[in-house]
Amino acid sequence: MAEISAQMVKDLRERTGAGMMDCKKALSETAGDFVKAEEWLRKKGISRAAGKEGRVAAEGIITSYIHGGRIGVIVEVNCETDFVARNTDFQDLAKDVAMQVAAASPKFVRREEVPQDAMDKEKEIQRELLKQQGKPEAMLEKILVGKMEKYYEGVCLVDQLWVKDDKKKVGEMITERAAKIGEKVSVRRFVRFEVGEGIEKKKEDLAAEVAKTLGQA
């Protein structure tokens, strides 16, 4: 059985709004798998997302953000009604999501979208690195759980730390704002463009520049 750490319980609680003991139980029942643990909580009607889970968010907006003419983002954020789509709070949320994509360059919206072969490759890379560091074979799988969480934080939008407040994740920010808006809110997709992307050139950390600018806003 996977070891359930206090940090794992804290992270699941922040993502779902469920109580600590419920989160610990969910993680124990699903061998530390966050995706399955969230599903377990929703099925039990414990997660704060459970009430909105069956509702359809098919309205919304497509918005864009351009940073210095060098990085451009287009993002689709969905809600339940056209009325909310015209709401300033919802539009500000969509703009914040676009700025996050510009600054942090995620590859996917959520971890369920990460291809299995990409996850397998990352696990294999981390496993080899741990072996080179002399980590005991019996501890590898436990350590890999934390390594994969870090991986998701890097490539999945909702798992990233929010550039405007690094004490919360983007998914938490969206959940909080959705509660204020009063409707189910979901980021459906995004695309990010960067000048010269794919062309061999002198490396410039444009994403860091965006994040720095946002942090000063």
Summary of the structure (lengths in Angstrom):
residues: 217
radius of gyration: 18.7
end to end distance: 45.3
largest distance: 57.7
contacts: 630
relative contact order: 0.15
helix: 55%
strand: 17%
